[in-house]
């Protein structure tokens, strides 16, 4: 039996336990559908002041201690030691501090909405895990599949939690947490078709760019002239992305020229091994750009 046939009969590469041919292998190609969160369809309830989704009018339960960065992602980042953060408004310039996961929580979401958003947390944990495994030399020709929309929405969810808890700063000054007026955060979290054309995930890394693989997740806000949040810059284990929440103006953003919009794959190549993270997009566009990371050398621990 060929490798392709074994893969189709085995557990799907999306991480479910269903056979691939009954899960994400659709019409001769791999495609992972985005999670259906159903935020606007939740039963009517309360509008709890401290829940950042209270405008939906369907809060429930008490306000829970929401991890600003998903607990599962923190576990991936702390798997080899400590977890450090920088760039938060309560840290000094260039200050980096080692924190326990419990230090990165805020009471900004009710239990009902926290639970509804959990599929995004699960995707993010798997995404970080797969990148980490892929960057390890002993990994062997792995293939993983996930929805790119779920990664985008997790990044937006993370930014919204940090903004609502006043944990975002720009140029050393704490931001109010307001998003640009045309950024409909709640609708964009719930419905992937609510993302305006040209918004979403951009990879800034160009051919020949080198980076260091490190257990770090950095997030910083992009702001407009009114200091409102219009996007997010992120560094995921050394890989650099922008999440744009407004359509880009290339004249004002020269860094985006040549950037890869919603890449279809992240390839991590070693001389005899290639690990693939396949990203599915359901926006009706043809996505063929690939982010390729090639092993160069092991850096000395010191």
C-alpha atoms as a printed R data frame, in Angstrom:
    type eleno elety resid chain resno       x      y      z
1   ATOM     1    CA   UNK     A     1   0.000  0.000  0.000
2   ATOM     2    CA   UNK     A     2   1.380  3.418 -0.982
3   ATOM     3    CA   UNK     A     3   2.031  6.219  1.474
4   ATOM     4    CA   UNK     A     4  -0.866  8.266  0.031
5   ATOM     5    CA   UNK     A     5  -3.344  5.403  0.491
6   ATOM     6    CA   UNK     A     6  -2.165  4.773  4.049
7   ATOM     7    CA   UNK     A     7  -2.557  8.456  4.873
8   ATOM     8    CA   UNK     A     8  -6.124  8.550  3.533
9   ATOM     9    CA   UNK     A     9  -7.137  5.511  5.595
10  ATOM    10    CA   UNK     A    10  -5.309  6.697  8.716
11  ATOM    11    CA   UNK     A    11  -6.249  9.494 11.131
12  ATOM    12    CA   UNK     A    12  -6.695 12.830  9.391
13  ATOM    13    CA   UNK     A    13  -3.720 15.179  9.371
14  ATOM    14    CA   UNK     A    14  -5.965 17.873 10.906
15  ATOM    15    CA   UNK     A    15  -5.592 16.129 14.270
16  ATOM    16    CA   UNK     A    16  -9.000 14.501 14.456
17  ATOM    17    CA   UNK     A    17  -9.274 10.748 14.906
18  ATOM    18    CA   UNK     A    18 -11.452 10.317 11.841
19  ATOM    19    CA   UNK     A    19 -10.050  8.724  8.666
20  ATOM    20    CA   UNK     A    20  -8.735 11.409  6.323
21  ATOM    21    CA   UNK     A    21 -11.113 10.428  3.529
22  ATOM    22    CA   UNK     A    22 -14.045 11.012  5.888
23  ATOM    23    CA   UNK     A    23 -12.671 14.256  7.285
24  ATOM    24    CA   UNK     A    24 -10.508 16.809  5.458
25  ATOM    25    CA   UNK     A    25  -9.591 15.088  2.198
26  ATOM    26    CA   UNK     A    26 -12.305 16.663  0.049
27  ATOM    27    CA   UNK     A    27 -12.644 16.293 -3.739
28  ATOM    28    CA   UNK     A    28  -9.058 15.153 -4.138
29  ATOM    29    CA   UNK     A    29  -7.464 17.848 -1.991
30  ATOM    30    CA   UNK     A    30  -6.824 18.659  1.629
31  ATOM    31    CA   UNK     A    31  -9.069 21.305  3.153
32  ATOM    32    CA   UNK     A    32  -9.805 22.079  6.796
33  ATOM    33    CA   UNK     A    33 -13.002 24.039  7.350
34  ATOM    34    CA   UNK     A    34 -12.871 26.862  9.914
35  ATOM    35    CA   UNK     A    35 -14.479 26.222 13.289
36  ATOM    36    CA   UNK     A    36 -18.109 27.278 13.623
37  ATOM    37    CA   UNK     A    37 -18.246 29.284 16.846
38  ATOM    38    CA   UNK     A    38 -21.892 30.374 16.711
39  ATOM    39    CA   UNK     A    39 -21.310 33.418 18.915
40  ATOM    40    CA   UNK     A    40 -24.305 35.379 17.637
41  ATOM    41    CA   UNK     A    41 -26.517 32.273 17.839
42  ATOM    42    CA   UNK     A    42 -25.979 31.707 21.573
43  ATOM    43    CA   UNK     A    43 -29.175 31.972 23.675
44  ATOM    44    CA   UNK     A    44 -30.018 35.481 24.813
45  ATOM    45    CA   UNK     A    45 -28.667 36.241 28.245
46  ATOM    46    CA   UNK     A    46 -26.972 39.027 30.129
47  ATOM    47    CA   UNK     A    47 -24.654 41.821 29.047
48  ATOM    48    CA   UNK     A    48 -21.952 41.614 31.679
49  ATOM    49    CA   UNK     A    49 -19.963 44.834 31.878
50  ATOM    50    CA   UNK     A    50 -16.564 43.175 32.193
51  ATOM    51    CA   UNK     A    51 -17.061 40.751 29.284
52  ATOM    52    CA   UNK     A    52 -15.617 42.200 26.089
53  ATOM    53    CA   UNK     A    53 -18.347 40.397 24.117
54  ATOM    54    CA   UNK     A    54 -21.246 41.899 26.084
55  ATOM    55    CA   UNK     A    55 -22.541 43.745 22.996
56  ATOM    56    CA   UNK     A    56 -23.900 40.376 21.791
57  ATOM    57    CA   UNK     A    57 -26.297 40.282 24.739
58  ATOM    58    CA   UNK     A    58 -25.762 36.592 25.402
59  ATOM    59    CA   UNK     A    59 -23.282 36.482 28.285
60  ATOM    60    CA   UNK     A    60 -23.634 33.662 30.778
61  ATOM    61    CA   UNK     A    61 -21.986 32.450 33.962
62  ATOM    62    CA   UNK     A    62 -19.533 34.527 35.912
63  ATOM    63    CA   UNK     A    63 -16.600 36.496 34.540
64  ATOM    64    CA   UNK     A    64 -13.744 34.019 34.240
65  ATOM    65    CA   UNK     A    65 -10.021 34.551 34.493
66  ATOM    66    CA   UNK     A    66  -9.145 34.546 30.804
67  ATOM    67    CA   UNK     A    67  -5.538 33.783 29.860
68  ATOM    68    CA   UNK     A    68  -4.320 36.665 27.730
69  ATOM    69    CA   UNK     A    69  -2.322 34.070 25.813
70  ATOM    70    CA   UNK     A    70  -4.056 30.684 25.689
71  ATOM    71    CA   UNK     A    71  -2.974 28.344 28.463
72  ATOM    72    CA   UNK     A    72  -2.213 25.618 25.927
73  ATOM    73    CA   UNK     A    73   0.080 27.934 23.984
74  ATOM    74    CA   UNK     A    74   1.859 28.922 27.199
75  ATOM    75    CA   UNK     A    75   2.417 25.221 27.937
76  ATOM    76    CA   UNK     A    76   4.110 24.829 24.551
77  ATOM    77    CA   UNK     A    77   6.286 27.870 25.180
78  ATOM    78    CA   UNK     A    78   7.264 26.698 28.670
79  ATOM    79    CA   UNK     A    79   7.923 23.077 27.695
80  ATOM    80    CA   UNK     A    80  11.679 23.665 27.668
81  ATOM    81    CA   UNK     A    81  11.947 26.153 30.509
82  ATOM    82    CA   UNK     A    82  10.685 29.586 31.487
83  ATOM    83    CA   UNK     A    83   8.277 31.853 29.664
84  ATOM    84    CA   UNK     A    84   9.292 35.486 29.287
85  ATOM    85    CA   UNK     A    85   7.351 38.503 28.070
86  ATOM    86    CA   UNK     A    86   8.286 42.022 27.032
87  ATOM    87    CA   UNK     A    87   6.594 45.075 25.596
88  ATOM    88    CA   UNK     A    88   3.717 45.221 28.069
89  ATOM    89    CA   UNK     A    89   2.842 48.670 29.455
90  ATOM    90    CA   UNK     A    90   3.741 47.686 33.024
91  ATOM    91    CA   UNK     A    91   7.272 46.691 32.006
92  ATOM    92    CA   UNK     A    92  10.076 49.134 31.424
93  ATOM    93    CA   UNK     A    93  11.656 49.827 28.020
94  ATOM    94    CA   UNK     A    94  13.456 46.696 26.766
95  ATOM    95    CA   UNK     A    95  12.587 44.928 30.039
96  ATOM    96    CA   UNK     A    96  11.918 41.200 29.810
97  ATOM    97    CA   UNK     A    97  10.448 39.323 32.736
98  ATOM    98    CA   UNK     A    98   9.997 35.629 33.507
99  ATOM    99    CA   UNK     A    99   6.376 34.955 34.445
100 ATOM   100    CA   UNK     A   100   4.211 32.073 35.557
101 ATOM   101    CA   UNK     A   101   1.157 31.393 33.341
102 ATOM   102    CA   UNK     A   102  -1.130 32.548 36.173
103 ATOM   103    CA   UNK     A   103   0.363 36.041 35.871
104 ATOM   104    CA   UNK     A   104  -1.052 36.437 32.367
105 ATOM   105    CA   UNK     A   105  -4.762 36.374 33.171
106 ATOM   106    CA   UNK     A   106  -7.457 39.034 33.165
107 ATOM   107    CA   UNK     A   107 -11.139 39.061 34.084
108 ATOM   108    CA   UNK     A   108 -12.461 40.179 30.706
109 ATOM   109    CA   UNK     A   109 -14.659 37.352 29.402
110 ATOM   110    CA   UNK     A   110 -17.671 35.442 30.691
111 ATOM   111    CA   UNK     A   111 -17.668 31.655 30.909
112 ATOM   112    CA   UNK     A   112 -20.133 31.207 28.037
113 ATOM   113    CA   UNK     A   113 -18.049 33.211 25.579
114 ATOM   114    CA   UNK     A   114 -14.804 31.762 26.905
115 ATOM   115    CA   UNK     A   115 -16.140 28.283 26.171
116 ATOM   116    CA   UNK     A   116 -17.440 29.283 22.733
117 ATOM   117    CA   UNK     A   117 -14.000 30.545 21.715
118 ATOM   118    CA   UNK     A   118 -12.182 27.409 22.918
119 ATOM   119    CA   UNK     A   119 -11.869 25.859 19.400
120 ATOM   120    CA   UNK     A   120  -9.568 28.758 18.504
121 ATOM   121    CA   UNK     A   121  -7.424 28.042 21.568
122 ATOM   122    CA   UNK     A   122  -7.135 24.400 20.523
123 ATOM   123    CA   UNK     A   123  -6.035 25.360 16.994
124 ATOM   124    CA   UNK     A   124  -3.454 27.805 18.346
125 ATOM   125    CA   UNK     A   125  -1.968 25.185 20.671
126 ATOM   126    CA   UNK     A   126  -1.668 22.756 17.791
127 ATOM   127    CA   UNK     A   127  -0.173 25.432 15.522
128 ATOM   128    CA   UNK     A   128   2.511 26.364 18.053
129 ATOM   129    CA   UNK     A   129   3.180 22.688 18.823
130 ATOM   130    CA   UNK     A   130   3.597 21.804 15.170
131 ATOM   131    CA   UNK     A   131   5.952 24.691 14.461
132 ATOM   132    CA   UNK     A   132   8.021 23.731 17.496
133 ATOM   133    CA   UNK     A   133   8.187 20.078 16.434
134 ATOM   134    CA   UNK     A   134   8.927 21.056 12.847
135 ATOM   135    CA   UNK     A   135  11.877 23.173 13.933
136 ATOM   136    CA   UNK     A   136  13.413 20.269 15.840
137 ATOM   137    CA   UNK     A   137  15.921 18.335 13.787
138 ATOM   138    CA   UNK     A   138  14.710 14.926 14.918
139 ATOM   139    CA   UNK     A   139  11.250 15.468 13.423
140 ATOM   140    CA   UNK     A   140  10.574 13.201 10.433
141 ATOM   141    CA   UNK     A   141   8.627 14.461  7.393
142 ATOM   142    CA   UNK     A   142   5.506 15.431  9.312
143 ATOM   143    CA   UNK     A   143   2.418 16.857  7.588
144 ATOM   144    CA   UNK     A   144  -0.164 18.846  9.548
145 ATOM   145    CA   UNK     A   145  -3.324 20.623  8.437
146 ATOM   146    CA   UNK     A   146  -5.358 23.407 10.025
147 ATOM   147    CA   UNK     A   147  -7.608 26.312  9.126
148 ATOM   148    CA   UNK     A   148  -5.725 29.557  8.613
149 ATOM   149    CA   UNK     A   149  -8.892 31.460  9.546
150 ATOM   150    CA   UNK     A   150  -8.834 29.897 13.006
151 ATOM   151    CA   UNK     A   151  -5.250 31.062 13.516
152 ATOM   152    CA   UNK     A   152  -6.204 34.586 12.430
153 ATOM   153    CA   UNK     A   153  -9.198 34.622 14.750
154 ATOM   154    CA   UNK     A   154  -7.109 33.349 17.665
155 ATOM   155    CA   UNK     A   155  -4.649 36.196 17.131
156 ATOM   156    CA   UNK     A   156  -7.555 38.657 17.027
157 ATOM   157    CA   UNK     A   157  -9.035 37.093 20.177
158 ATOM   158    CA   UNK     A   158  -5.676 37.434 21.934
159 ATOM   159    CA   UNK     A   159  -5.322 41.066 20.880
160 ATOM   160    CA   UNK     A   160  -8.873 41.834 22.009
161 ATOM   161    CA   UNK     A   161  -8.256 40.336 25.445
162 ATOM   162    CA   UNK     A   162  -5.025 42.277 25.844
163 ATOM   163    CA   UNK     A   163  -6.658 45.487 24.618
164 ATOM   164    CA   UNK     A   164  -9.701 45.110 26.893
165 ATOM   165    CA   UNK     A   165  -7.454 44.555 29.923
166 ATOM   166    CA   UNK     A   166  -5.297 47.588 28.983
167 ATOM   167    CA   UNK     A   167  -2.245 45.411 28.361
168 ATOM   168    CA   UNK     A   168  -1.221 46.935 25.045
169 ATOM   169    CA   UNK     A   169   1.142 49.854 24.582
170 ATOM   170    CA   UNK     A   170   2.591 51.760 21.639
171 ATOM   171    CA   UNK     A   171   5.766 53.843 21.822
172 ATOM   172    CA   UNK     A   172   5.840 53.241 25.564
173 ATOM   173    CA   UNK     A   173   2.348 54.622 26.174
174 ATOM   174    CA   UNK     A   174  -0.574 52.472 27.297
175 ATOM   175    CA   UNK     A   175  -3.373 52.295 24.707
176 ATOM   176    CA   UNK     A   176  -7.024 52.844 25.527
177 ATOM   177    CA   UNK     A   177  -7.852 49.466 23.971
178 ATOM   178    CA   UNK     A   178 -10.052 50.942 21.234
179 ATOM   179    CA   UNK     A   179  -9.955 49.366 17.785
180 ATOM   180    CA   UNK     A   180 -10.322 51.402 14.590
181 ATOM   181    CA   UNK     A   181 -13.964 52.292 13.961
182 ATOM   182    CA   UNK     A   182 -14.282 50.039 10.907
183 ATOM   183    CA   UNK     A   183 -12.839 46.979 12.672
184 ATOM   184    CA   UNK     A   184 -15.838 44.885 13.748
185 ATOM   185    CA   UNK     A   185 -13.984 42.592 16.150
186 ATOM   186    CA   UNK     A   186 -16.942 40.522 17.383
187 ATOM   187    CA   UNK     A   187 -18.304 39.882 13.898
188 ATOM   188    CA   UNK     A   188 -14.835 39.062 12.568
189 ATOM   189    CA   UNK     A   189 -14.366 36.528 15.363
190 ATOM   190    CA   UNK     A   190 -17.672 34.851 14.566
191 ATOM   191    CA   UNK     A   191 -17.766 35.007 10.766
192 ATOM   192    CA   UNK     A   192 -14.769 34.613  8.456
193 ATOM   193    CA   UNK     A   193 -16.684 36.353  5.639
194 ATOM   194    CA   UNK     A   194 -16.829 39.517  7.775
195 ATOM   195    CA   UNK     A   195 -13.106 40.144  7.208
196 ATOM   196    CA   UNK     A   196 -12.758 42.952  4.622
197 ATOM   197    CA   UNK     A   197 -10.888 42.179  1.412
198 ATOM   198    CA   UNK     A   198  -7.138 42.327  1.921
199 ATOM   199    CA   UNK     A   199  -7.284 41.889  5.694
200 ATOM   200    CA   UNK     A   200  -5.799 38.884  7.422
201 ATOM   201    CA   UNK     A   201  -2.420 37.226  7.908
202 ATOM   202    CA   UNK     A   202   0.675 38.432  6.063
203 ATOM   203    CA   UNK     A   203   4.085 36.800  6.276
204 ATOM   204    CA   UNK     A   204   6.864 39.399  6.100
205 ATOM   205    CA   UNK     A   205   9.786 36.994  5.729
206 ATOM   206    CA   UNK     A   206  11.444 37.056  2.327
207 ATOM   207    CA   UNK     A   207  13.608 34.489  0.535
208 ATOM   208    CA   UNK     A   208  17.016 34.334  2.166
209 ATOM   209    CA   UNK     A   209  15.842 35.887  5.429
210 ATOM   210    CA   UNK     A   210  17.415 34.242  8.479
211 ATOM   211    CA   UNK     A   211  15.904 33.958 11.940
212 ATOM   212    CA   UNK     A   212  16.584 32.340 15.292
213 ATOM   213    CA   UNK     A   213  14.291 29.580 16.508
214 ATOM   214    CA   UNK     A   214  13.318 30.474 20.063
215 ATOM   215    CA   UNK     A   215  10.420 29.717 22.388
216 ATOM   216    CA   UNK     A   216   8.858 33.129 22.227
217 ATOM   217    CA   UNK     A   217   5.548 34.703 21.291
218 ATOM   218    CA   UNK     A   218   5.549 38.453 20.826
219 ATOM   219    CA   UNK     A   219   2.518 40.560 19.988
220 ATOM   220    CA   UNK     A   220   2.472 44.298 19.442
221 ATOM   221    CA   UNK     A   221  -0.301 46.595 18.190
222 ATOM   222    CA   UNK     A   222  -0.369 48.495 14.923
223 ATOM   223    CA   UNK     A   223  -2.202 51.794 15.313
224 ATOM   224    CA   UNK     A   224  -3.677 54.547 13.167
225 ATOM   225    CA   UNK     A   225  -3.239 58.292 13.628
226 ATOM   226    CA   UNK     A   226  -5.861 58.248 16.407
227 ATOM   227    CA   UNK     A   227  -3.904 55.577 18.331
228 ATOM   228    CA   UNK     A   228  -6.643 53.049 17.616
229 ATOM   229    CA   UNK     A   229  -5.681 49.444 16.949
230 ATOM   230    CA   UNK     A   230  -5.701 48.607 13.229
231 ATOM   231    CA   UNK     A   231  -3.586 45.468 13.183
232 ATOM   232    CA   UNK     A   232  -1.176 43.269 15.082
233 ATOM   233    CA   UNK     A   233   2.466 42.373 14.621
234 ATOM   234    CA   UNK     A   234   3.424 38.910 15.849
235 ATOM   235    CA   UNK     A   235   6.529 36.798 16.212
236 ATOM   236    CA   UNK     A   236   5.783 33.088 16.570
237 ATOM   237    CA   UNK     A   237   8.871 31.081 17.529
238 ATOM   238    CA   UNK     A   238  10.968 33.288 15.243
239 ATOM   239    CA   UNK     A   239   8.509 33.545 12.322
240 ATOM   240    CA   UNK     A   240   7.277 37.075 11.658
241 ATOM   241    CA   UNK     A   241   3.709 37.962 10.634
242 ATOM   242    CA   UNK     A   242   1.318 40.884 10.489
243 ATOM   243    CA   UNK     A   243  -2.416 40.513 11.054
244 ATOM   244    CA   UNK     A   244  -4.057 43.432  9.284
245 ATOM   245    CA   UNK     A   245  -7.574 44.323 10.427
246 ATOM   246    CA   UNK     A   246  -8.053 47.081  7.843
247 ATOM   247    CA   UNK     A   247  -7.329 46.868  4.087
248 ATOM   248    CA   UNK     A   248  -3.667 47.798  3.555
249 ATOM   249    CA   UNK     A   249  -2.421 50.947  1.886
250 ATOM   250    CA   UNK     A   250   0.780 49.825  0.171
251 ATOM   251    CA   UNK     A   251   1.897 53.424 -0.277
252 ATOM   252    CA   UNK     A   252   2.021 53.762  3.508
253 ATOM   253    CA   UNK     A   253   3.186 50.201  4.184
254 ATOM   254    CA   UNK     A   254   6.225 49.461  1.976
255 ATOM   255    CA   UNK     A   255   7.046 46.424  4.169
256 ATOM   256    CA   UNK     A   256   4.024 44.669  2.663
257 ATOM   257    CA   UNK     A   257   5.416 44.763 -0.868
258 ATOM   258    CA   UNK     A   258   6.293 41.148 -1.579
259 ATOM   259    CA   UNK     A   259   4.715 39.893  1.641
260 ATOM   260    CA   UNK     A   260   2.860 36.578  1.444
261 ATOM   261    CA   UNK     A   261  -0.871 37.001  2.081
262 ATOM   262    CA   UNK     A   262  -2.474 34.007  3.788
263 ATOM   263    CA   UNK     A   263   0.240 31.490  2.814
264 ATOM   264    CA   UNK     A   264  -0.890 27.997  1.888
265 ATOM   265    CA   UNK     A   265   1.977 26.181  3.616
266 ATOM   266    CA   UNK     A   266   4.810 26.603  6.045
267 ATOM   267    CA   UNK     A   267   7.673 24.333  4.992
268 ATOM   268    CA   UNK     A   268  10.498 23.637  7.437
269 ATOM   269    CA   UNK     A   269  13.331 21.984  5.541
270 ATOM   270    CA   UNK     A   270  16.419 20.128  6.670
271 ATOM   271    CA   UNK     A   271  18.870 18.376  4.311
272 ATOM   272    CA   UNK     A   272  16.890 15.113  4.397
273 ATOM   273    CA   UNK     A   273  13.650 16.081  6.150
274 ATOM   274    CA   UNK     A   274  10.765 18.413  5.342
275 ATOM   275    CA   UNK     A   275   7.969 19.199  7.778
276 ATOM   276    CA   UNK     A   276   4.815 20.754  6.317
277 ATOM   277    CA   UNK     A   277   2.128 22.821  7.994
278 ATOM   278    CA   UNK     A   278  -0.725 23.197  5.512
279 ATOM   279    CA   UNK     A   279  -3.121 26.124  5.987
280 ATOM   280    CA   UNK     A   280  -6.635 26.038  4.524
281 ATOM   281    CA   UNK     A   281  -8.457 29.187  3.436
282 ATOM   282    CA   UNK     A   282 -12.155 29.445  2.608
283 ATOM   283    CA   UNK     A   283 -12.213 32.950  1.126
284 ATOM   284    CA   UNK     A   284 -12.600 31.953 -2.522
285 ATOM   285    CA   UNK     A   285  -9.057 33.053 -3.401
286 ATOM   286    CA   UNK     A   286  -6.253 30.929 -4.811
287 ATOM   287    CA   UNK     A   287  -3.516 30.707 -2.188
288 ATOM   288    CA   UNK     A   288  -0.222 29.332 -3.477
289 ATOM   289    CA   UNK     A   289   2.393 31.292 -1.525
290 ATOM   290    CA   UNK     A   290   4.550 29.149  0.726
291 ATOM   291    CA   UNK     A   291   6.735 30.165  3.630
292 ATOM   292    CA   UNK     A   292   9.907 28.073  3.487
293 ATOM   293    CA   UNK     A   293  12.293 27.920  6.440
294 ATOM   294    CA   UNK     A   294  15.575 26.100  5.813
295 ATOM   295    CA   UNK     A   295  17.918 24.919  8.541
296 ATOM   296    CA   UNK     A   296  21.202 26.844  8.514
297 ATOM   297    CA   UNK     A   297  23.095 26.002 11.696
298 ATOM   298    CA   UNK     A   298  22.761 25.267 15.387
299 ATOM   299    CA   UNK     A   299  23.510 28.316 17.513
300 ATOM   300    CA   UNK     A   300  25.744 27.931 20.531
301 ATOM   301    CA   UNK     A   301  23.810 27.918 23.784
302 ATOM   302    CA   UNK     A   302  25.952 30.705 25.096
